[in-house]
Amino acid sequence: QVLLVESGGGSVQAGGSLRLSCAASGDTYSNYCMGWFRQAPGKARERVATIYTRDNGQSTTDYVDSVKGRFTLSQDNTKNTQSLYISNLKTEDTAMYYCAKSRSMWDSTSCPYAGNYAYWGQGTQVTVSS
């Protein structure tokens, strides 16, 4: 079992920035996807950014096109934490943001799909006003 706890959400004006954090505890393993999804009211949950971590410690980071250049995802494997830095926030970024982690996966091609994630945090709200 894995427990994920997010923090760092809040209300900001457009153009501002936020840093979201996710702390993982419980089982540890290699070759997994971990990242962030978001869900706005009335919309489907969408992938924001994910990292695939291999057993040799190397990783692959991927972002949805709408956040490239504004969102930066980093991971500290020794502390089992992730940090999502969001800059130049837009009103369309308003959503509940969820941290998620998969079980072991063969490769990073599984990472974009929410159904491949076994563990989810409770979410942290990000609200952007104009």
C-alpha positions as CSV (number, residue, x, y, z in Angstrom):
1,Q,0.0,0.0,0.0
2,V,1.0,3.6,-0.7
3,L,-0.3,6.7,1.0
4,L,0.0,10.0,-0.9
5,V,-0.5,13.4,0.8
6,E,-0.7,16.6,-1.3
7,S,-0.1,20.1,-0.1
8,G,0.4,23.6,-1.4
9,G,-2.9,24.5,-3.2
10,G,-4.5,27.8,-2.8
11,S,-6.1,30.8,-4.4
12,V,-4.0,33.0,-6.6
13,Q,-4.4,35.7,-9.3
14,A,-3.7,34.9,-12.9
15,G,-0.1,35.2,-13.7
16,G,0.9,34.1,-10.2
17,S,2.7,30.9,-9.2
18,L,2.2,28.0,-6.8
19,R,4.2,24.9,-5.7
20,L,2.3,21.7,-5.0
21,S,3.9,18.9,-3.1
22,C,3.2,15.2,-2.8
23,A,4.7,13.0,-0.1
24,A,4.5,9.2,-0.6
25,S,4.8,6.7,2.2
26,G,4.4,2.9,2.4
27,D,5.6,0.3,-0.1
28,T,8.6,1.3,-2.3
29,Y,9.5,-0.3,-5.7
30,S,11.0,0.7,-9.0
31,N,9.7,1.1,-12.5
32,Y,6.7,3.2,-11.7
33,C,4.8,6.3,-12.8
34,M,4.0,9.1,-10.4
35,G,2.6,12.4,-11.2
36,W,-0.3,14.9,-11.1
37,F,-3.8,14.9,-12.6
38,R,-6.4,17.6,-12.3
39,Q,-10.1,17.8,-12.5
40,A,-12.2,20.9,-13.0
41,P,-15.9,21.0,-12.2
42,G,-17.9,19.2,-14.9
43,K,-14.8,18.0,-16.7
44,A,-13.0,14.8,-16.9
45,R,-9.8,14.2,-15.0
46,E,-6.8,15.0,-17.1
47,R,-3.1,14.2,-16.8
48,V,-0.9,17.2,-16.0
49,A,2.6,15.9,-15.6
50,T,4.2,12.5,-14.8
51,I,7.5,11.0,-14.1
52,Y,8.5,7.4,-14.9
53,T,11.3,6.2,-12.6
54,R,13.4,3.2,-13.7
55,D,15.2,0.8,-11.5
56,N,18.5,2.4,-12.4
57,G,17.3,5.7,-11.0
58,Q,16.9,7.4,-14.4
59,S,13.5,9.0,-15.1
60,T,11.4,10.4,-17.9
61,T,9.2,13.4,-17.3
62,D,6.2,14.2,-19.5
63,Y,3.7,17.1,-19.6
64,V,0.4,17.7,-21.2
65,D,0.8,20.2,-24.0
66,S,-1.4,22.9,-22.3
67,V,1.1,23.2,-19.4
68,K,4.4,22.9,-21.1
69,G,6.7,25.8,-20.3
70,R,4.6,26.7,-17.2
71,F,4.7,23.6,-15.1
72,T,7.8,21.9,-13.8
73,L,7.7,18.5,-12.1
74,S,10.6,17.3,-10.0
75,Q,11.1,14.3,-7.8
76,D,13.3,13.4,-4.8
77,N,13.6,9.7,-4.8
78,T,15.4,9.6,-1.4
79,K,12.6,11.5,0.2
80,N,9.7,9.9,-1.8
81,T,8.4,13.4,-2.7
82,Q,7.3,15.2,-5.7
83,S,7.1,18.9,-6.3
84,L,5.0,20.6,-9.1
85,Y,5.9,24.2,-9.6
86,I,3.2,26.1,-11.5
87,S,4.0,29.5,-13.0
88,N,2.0,32.0,-15.0
89,L,-1.2,30.5,-13.7
90,K,-4.3,30.9,-15.9
91,T,-7.9,30.8,-14.9
92,E,-8.3,27.5,-16.8
93,D,-5.8,26.0,-14.4
94,T,-8.5,26.1,-11.7
95,A,-9.1,22.5,-10.6
96,M,-8.6,20.0,-7.9
97,Y,-5.1,18.6,-8.3
98,Y,-4.3,15.0,-7.4
99,C,-1.1,13.2,-6.9
100,A,-1.1,9.6,-8.1
101,K,1.3,6.7,-8.2
102,S,1.2,3.4,-10.2
103,R,2.3,0.0,-9.3
104,S,5.3,-1.3,-11.2
105,M,5.0,-0.7,-14.9
106,W,7.0,-2.0,-17.9
107,D,7.7,1.5,-19.3
108,S,6.6,5.1,-19.5
109,T,3.9,4.5,-22.1
110,S,1.5,3.6,-19.3
111,C,2.0,6.9,-17.5
112,P,-0.5,9.2,-19.3
113,Y,-3.5,7.1,-18.4
114,A,-5.3,7.6,-15.0
115,G,-6.6,4.0,-15.0
116,N,-3.0,2.8,-14.6
117,Y,-2.6,4.5,-11.2
118,A,-3.4,2.4,-8.2
119,Y,-2.9,5.1,-5.5
120,W,-4.3,8.6,-5.3
121,G,-4.1,11.4,-2.8
122,Q,-7.1,13.4,-1.5
123,G,-6.3,16.3,-3.8
124,T,-5.5,20.0,-3.3
125,Q,-7.5,22.8,-4.7
126,V,-6.0,25.4,-7.0
127,T,-8.2,28.4,-7.8
128,V,-7.0,31.1,-10.2
129,S,-8.9,34.4,-10.4
130,S,-8.6,37.0,-13.2
